[in-house]
Amino acid sequence: MPEIAAHARSIPSSGIRRVFELAQDVEGAILLNVGEPVLPVAGHVLAAGARAWEADVTHYTANGGIAPLREAVAAKLARENGLRVEPERVWVTAGGMQALHQAMALTLDAGQEVLVPDPGYANFAMTARHVGAVPVPYALRAERGFRPDVADLEAVTTARTRVLVVNSPSNPLGTVLGEEDLRALLAFAARHDLWVISDEVYERFTYGVPHVSTAALDDDGRVLSVFSFSKTYALTGARVGWLVAPAGWGEVLRSAQEAVVSCVNAPAQLAALAALEGEQDVVERAREFYRGNVAAACALLEGAGVAHQRPDGAFYLWVDVSHASGGDVAAWTERFLRERRVAVAPGSAFGARGEGWVRVCAAGGRAELLEGLSRLPVP
């Protein structure tokens, strides 16, 4: 029999999913490992999707999405992100993950290299492998507050490098890159003539610092921006996101979208439109809920003397358990789940530099979050 393609076999498995699956068999487990908001979807968003199904709005849409949604996204980007783009540059995708996949598929040929943050979202490396490219980690160091250093990027850049991935607010670290950081990264990308893929899925959740969109600082048209409705509106299962592409990419994106999903399902697009055009107080309440969870969690960890990265954005805590994990945090998280009934994501799932750390999701109930954290071993 023929073999599975080599690039498909090279896709790494998800250490986050491994813990998630194991936790299903642990009765009473506290689940702090997956980025799933506990807050309900707003009623007007659910109603818009339900009306679409009931009215049989179930036919194909344009490859790039329905015009009202693309227009609403473009208006939102101008209003909130300082990014003025024509609606034709907005491509509605099946979640942020498909936007990321399209961005990599359109900028990377087989064997070319993409710089991905380490620690960083595991799916960056997985997606790169899926399109036949080679993910190359660049260091995010604790002593720098997990902010990128251009010197570290220069050290791993080769003649095969084609793309730089930037993630702010960061999953799993919660770091938020400011204008100075982003301008330095754009200057680096310009020196090496790289595309930049900017993952801004957690843009609406920052705490005391502004979110800056990379593309708003881009004068060269080298940035592709990835966004999602999943976290902002608790629509993780609806699978609606969007990609902001450089000008003039319409024809190639039309073909690429047709080849992958044709279009995103119409009721989900209408629900997303209602989310974007409706009252945004639900987002403000969510941000304050997560801010409160983060503050309470950090206070508990500080009181226990457990080292951690206090996040400026997203809704994760990056916690140092190296005093207990014995150099294999993936195995330790499995033992911790069995013995203490708490599921956390091993830091090694986010790159080699995540060894000794765990990611804790703070988007659930506060009582469970604090109870789970109280079971962590103290130094």
C-alpha positions in Angstrom: 0.0 0.0 0.0 1.2 3.6 -0.6 2.4 5.5 2.5 0.9 8.6 4.1 2.7 11.7 2.9 5.9 12.4 4.8 4.8 16.0 5.7 1.5 14.6 7.2 3.5 12.1 9.3 5.6 15.0 10.6 2.7 16.9 12.2 3.4 16.7 16.0 0.7 15.5 18.3 -0.9 17.9 20.7 0.2 17.6 24.3 -2.8 19.7 25.3 -5.2 17.2 23.8 -3.4 14.3 25.4 -4.2 15.7 28.9 -7.7 16.6 27.8 -8.4 13.1 26.7 -7.0 11.5 29.8 -9.1 13.9 32.0 -12.3 12.4 30.5 -11.6 9.3 32.5 -10.8 11.1 35.8 -14.0 11.6 37.8 -14.4 15.0 39.3 -11.3 16.4 37.5 -10.9 20.2 37.5 -10.2 21.1 33.8 -7.8 24.0 33.5 -6.0 22.8 30.4 -8.2 23.9 27.4 -8.9 27.5 26.4 -12.7 27.2 26.6 -14.7 30.2 28.0 -17.3 29.3 30.6 -19.4 32.4 29.8 -22.5 31.9 27.7 -23.0 33.1 24.2 -25.1 36.3 24.1 -28.8 35.7 23.4 -29.0 37.9 20.3 -26.1 36.0 18.7 -27.8 32.6 19.4 -31.1 34.0 18.0 -29.5 35.2 14.8 -28.0 31.8 14.1 -31.3 30.1 15.0 -33.3 32.3 12.7 -30.9 31.5 9.9 -31.4 27.7 10.4 -35.2 28.1 10.7 -35.3 30.2 7.5 -33.3 27.6 5.6 -30.3 30.0 5.0 -28.2 27.0 4.2 -26.9 27.6 0.8 -23.4 28.5 -0.5 -22.1 32.0 0.2 -19.3 33.8 -1.6 -15.9 32.1 -1.0 -14.8 35.1 1.1 -18.0 35.3 3.2 -21.2 37.2 3.1 -20.8 40.9 2.2 -22.4 42.3 5.3 -20.0 40.4 7.6 -16.9 41.4 5.5 -18.0 45.0 5.6 -18.7 44.8 9.4 -15.2 43.4 10.0 -13.6 46.1 7.9 -15.5 48.7 9.8 -14.4 47.1 13.1 -10.8 47.1 12.0 -10.9 50.8 11.1 -12.7 51.7 14.3 -10.7 49.6 16.8 -7.4 48.5 15.2 -6.4 51.5 13.2 -6.3 49.3 10.2 -8.1 50.5 7.1 -8.8 47.8 4.5 -11.3 47.2 1.8 -13.9 44.4 2.6 -12.4 42.4 -0.3 -9.2 42.0 1.8 -11.3 40.3 4.6 -11.7 36.6 4.2 -14.1 34.8 6.5 -12.7 31.5 7.6 -13.6 28.4 9.6 -12.2 29.8 12.8 -8.8 31.4 13.4 -7.2 28.0 12.7 -8.3 28.0 9.0 -7.1 31.6 8.7 -3.7 30.5 10.0 -3.6 27.6 7.6 -4.5 29.8 4.6 -1.9 32.3 5.6 0.9 29.6 5.8 -0.3 27.8 2.7 -0.2 31.0 0.7 3.3 32.1 1.9 5.3 28.9 2.3 6.5 26.4 -0.3 7.5 22.9 0.8 10.8 22.9 2.7 10.8 26.6 3.5 11.1 27.8 7.0 8.7 29.7 9.3 9.9 31.3 12.6 7.5 30.4 15.4 7.7 31.6 19.0 9.0 29.2 21.7 7.0 29.0 24.0 4.2 29.5 21.6 0.8 28.2 20.4 1.4 24.5 19.5 -0.7 24.8 16.3 1.8 27.2 14.7 4.3 24.3 14.3 1.5 21.8 13.5 0.1 24.0 10.7 3.6 24.6 9.3 4.2 20.9 9.1 0.8 20.4 7.6 1.7 22.6 4.6 5.1 21.0 4.2 7.1 23.8 5.7 9.6 23.7 8.5 8.8 25.4 11.8 11.9 27.0 13.4 11.5 28.1 17.0 12.7 31.5 18.2 13.4 32.0 21.9 11.1 33.9 24.3 13.1 34.1 27.5 11.7 34.5 31.0 14.4 37.0 31.9 13.1 39.3 29.1 9.5 38.9 30.2 9.0 36.5 27.3 9.3 39.2 24.7 11.1 38.5 21.5 14.7 39.7 21.0 15.7 40.4 17.4 19.1 38.9 18.1 17.5 35.5 18.8 15.6 35.8 15.5 18.7 36.7 13.6 20.4 33.6 15.1 17.9 31.2 13.6 17.2 32.9 10.2 18.5 31.2 7.1 18.3 31.6 3.3 15.2 29.3 3.6 13.3 31.5 6.0 10.1 33.0 4.5 7.7 33.8 7.3 7.7 35.2 10.8 4.8 34.4 13.2 3.9 37.0 15.8 1.4 36.3 18.5 0.0 39.2 20.7 -1.7 38.7 23.1 0.2 35.5 23.5 -1.2 32.0 24.0 0.2 30.6 26.3 2.2 33.5 27.9 -0.3 36.4 28.1 2.4 38.8 26.9 1.2 41.8 24.9 3.6 43.4 22.4 3.7 47.2 22.2 4.4 49.4 19.3 8.1 49.4 19.9 8.3 45.6 19.9 6.2 45.3 16.8 8.2 47.9 14.9 11.4 46.1 15.7 9.9 42.8 14.4 8.7 44.5 11.2 12.1 46.0 10.6 13.7 42.6 11.0 11.1 41.1 8.6 11.9 43.9 6.1 15.7 43.3 6.3 15.1 39.6 5.4 12.2 40.1 3.1 9.8 37.9 5.2 6.1 37.7 5.3 4.6 38.3 8.8 1.6 36.3 10.1 0.1 38.2 13.1 -2.1 36.1 15.3 -4.4 38.5 17.2 -7.1 36.0 18.3 -7.1 37.4 21.9 -7.1 41.1 20.9 -10.1 42.1 23.0 -8.7 40.8 26.2 -5.9 43.0 27.5 -5.5 44.3 31.0 -4.2 47.8 31.5 -2.2 47.8 28.2 -3.5 48.5 24.7 -3.6 46.0 21.9 -1.6 47.1 18.8 -2.3 45.4 15.5 0.9 44.6 13.6 -0.6 45.5 10.2 -1.5 49.0 11.4 2.3 49.6 11.6 3.1 47.9 8.3 4.1 50.2 5.3 5.1 47.3 3.0 2.0 45.1 2.8 3.9 42.1 4.3 1.5 41.3 7.2 -1.3 38.8 7.1 -3.6 39.1 10.2 -5.5 36.3 11.9 -8.5 37.0 14.0 -11.4 34.9 15.5 -14.8 35.2 17.0 -14.1 32.1 19.1 -12.7 33.7 22.3 -14.1 37.2 22.0 -17.7 36.0 21.9 -17.3 32.5 23.4 -18.1 31.0 20.0 -15.4 28.3 20.0 -17.6 25.7 18.4 -19.2 27.9 15.7 -15.8 28.1 13.9 -15.8 31.6 12.5 -12.7 33.7 12.1 -11.1 35.9 9.5 -7.9 36.5 7.6 -6.8 40.0 6.5 -4.8 39.6 3.4 -2.5 41.9 1.5 -4.0 44.0 -1.3 -4.4 42.2 -4.6 -4.7 38.6 -3.3 -8.4 38.2 -4.1 -8.1 35.8 -7.0 -5.6 33.4 -5.3 -7.6 33.5 -2.1 -10.8 32.7 -4.0 -9.2 29.6 -5.4 -7.5 28.6 -2.1 -10.8 29.0 -0.2 -12.7 27.0 -2.7 -10.1 24.2 -2.4 -10.3 24.0 1.4 -13.9 24.8 2.6 -15.6 26.6 -0.3 -17.2 28.9 2.3 -18.0 29.0 6.0 -21.6 27.9 6.8 -24.1 30.6 6.4 -25.9 30.5 9.8 -22.6 30.8 11.6 -21.7 33.8 9.5 -25.0 35.5 10.4 -24.4 34.7 14.1 -21.0 36.3 13.9 -22.4 39.3 12.2 -24.9 39.7 15.0 -22.0 39.4 17.5 -20.0 42.1 15.8 -22.9 44.5 15.2 -24.7 44.0 18.5 -24.0 45.6 21.9 -20.4 44.9 23.0 -21.1 45.0 26.7 -20.9 41.2 26.7 -17.2 41.5 25.7 -16.6 44.1 28.3 -18.1 41.8 31.0 -16.0 38.9 29.8 -12.8 41.0 30.0 -13.6 42.1 33.5 -14.5 38.5 34.5 -11.2 37.2 33.1 -9.3 40.1 34.7 -10.8 39.2 38.1 -9.9 35.6 37.6 -6.3 36.4 36.7 -5.9 38.8 39.7 -7.3 36.2 42.1 -5.2 33.4 40.7 -2.0 35.5 40.8 -2.7 36.5 44.4 -3.0 32.8 45.3 0.2 31.9 43.5 2.1 34.8 45.0 0.9 33.8 48.5 2.1 30.2 47.9 5.5 31.3 46.5 4.9 29.7 43.1 6.7 31.6 40.3 4.5 32.6 37.4 4.2 35.0 34.5 1.5 37.6 35.3 -0.4 38.0 32.0 -1.2 41.4 30.4 -3.6 39.7 28.0 -5.5 36.6 26.9 -6.8 34.4 29.8 -3.9 32.0 30.7 -1.4 31.8 33.5 2.1 30.5 32.8 3.2 28.8 36.0 6.7 27.4 36.9 6.5 23.9 38.3 10.1 23.0 37.6 10.6 22.4 41.4 8.3 19.4 41.1 8.3 18.2 37.5 11.7 16.6 37.4 12.6 17.6 33.9 9.6 16.0 32.3 6.6 18.3 32.7 4.5 16.3 30.3 4.8 13.2 32.4 4.3 15.3 35.6 1.0 16.7 34.3 -0.3 13.2 33.8 0.6 12.2 37.4 -0.8 15.5 38.7 -4.1 14.7 36.9 -4.3 11.2 38.3 -3.2 12.1 41.9 -4.6 15.6 42.4 -7.5 15.5 39.8 -6.4 18.7 38.1 -5.8 19.0 34.3 -3.2 21.6 33.2 -1.4 21.8 29.9 2.3 20.9 29.9 4.5 23.8 28.9 6.5 21.4 26.7 3.5 21.3 24.4 4.3 24.9 23.5 7.9 24.3 22.7 11.2 23.1 24.2 11.5 26.3 26.3 8.2 25.4 28.0 9.8 22.6 29.9 9.2 23.0 33.6 6.1 25.2 33.1 2.4 24.6 32.7 -0.4 26.7 31.1 -3.5 27.2 33.2 -6.7 28.5 31.6 -8.4 31.2 33.7 -11.5 31.4 31.6 -13.7 29.1 33.7 -15.3 29.4 37.1 -13.3 31.2 39.7 -13.9 28.7 42.5 -12.6 25.8 40.4 -9.7 27.8 39.2 -8.5 28.7 42.7 -9.1 25.2 44.0 -7.1 23.7 41.1 -4.2 26.1 41.7 -4.3 25.4 45.4 -3.4 21.8 44.6 -0.1 22.8 42.8 3.0 21.8 44.7 4.8 24.7 46.4 8.6 25.1 46.3 
